[in-house]
Amino acid sequence: MMGDVVNLRRARKQKVRETAKSEAQANRLRFGRPSAERKLDETREELEARRLDAHKRSE
């Protein structure tokens, strides 16, 4: 039983394309929003962190 012949150059290039594609998707999520929306999310995250810290028990 012989395995399929794989062209290593094509496999390497395909892997590079897939990583670039996933990185591009992450960048679209990160940079593809208006500044007002980003600030709103940052404010919400800060508020959530403060609320969580306020509920911590001090020992």
N, C-alpha and C positions, 0 to 999 in steps of 0.2 A: 504494500500500500504506500503510495507516494502522496505527499501533501501537495497543495497547490503552489505553483511557482509565484513568488511575490517579487515585484520589481521594487527594490529597496529605495530607489530614488523617488518613485511615485509615492510610496508609503510615507517617506519622510516629508515630502511636500504636502501630502494630505494632512499629516499630523500638524504641521505648521499652520496650515489653513484653518484647521479646527480650533487651535489655540487662539489664533488671531480673531476668529469669529466670536469666541466666547469673551475675549477681552473687549472686543468692540461692543458687544451686548452690555457688558458691565459699564463701559464708558457712556453708552447711550443713557443708561439709567442714572448714572452719576452726574453727567454734565448736560443732559438733554432736557433740563427743567428750568423754568424761569426762576430768577433769584428770589422773588417773593415766596414762591412755593418752597424753595430750599430753606429760607429763613423761618418759615412757618414750621417746617419739620424739625429744624434745629431747636426752636423754641419749645415745641412739644416734647422733644427728647429731654431737654433741660428740666422742664416741669415734671416729667415723669421720674427723672432721677432724683429731684428734690423731694418729691412725694415718697419715693421709696426710702430715701435717707431719713425722712422724718419718722418713718415707722420702725426704724431699727431700734433694737433694745440696747441700751447702754449698760454695760456690766463692769 
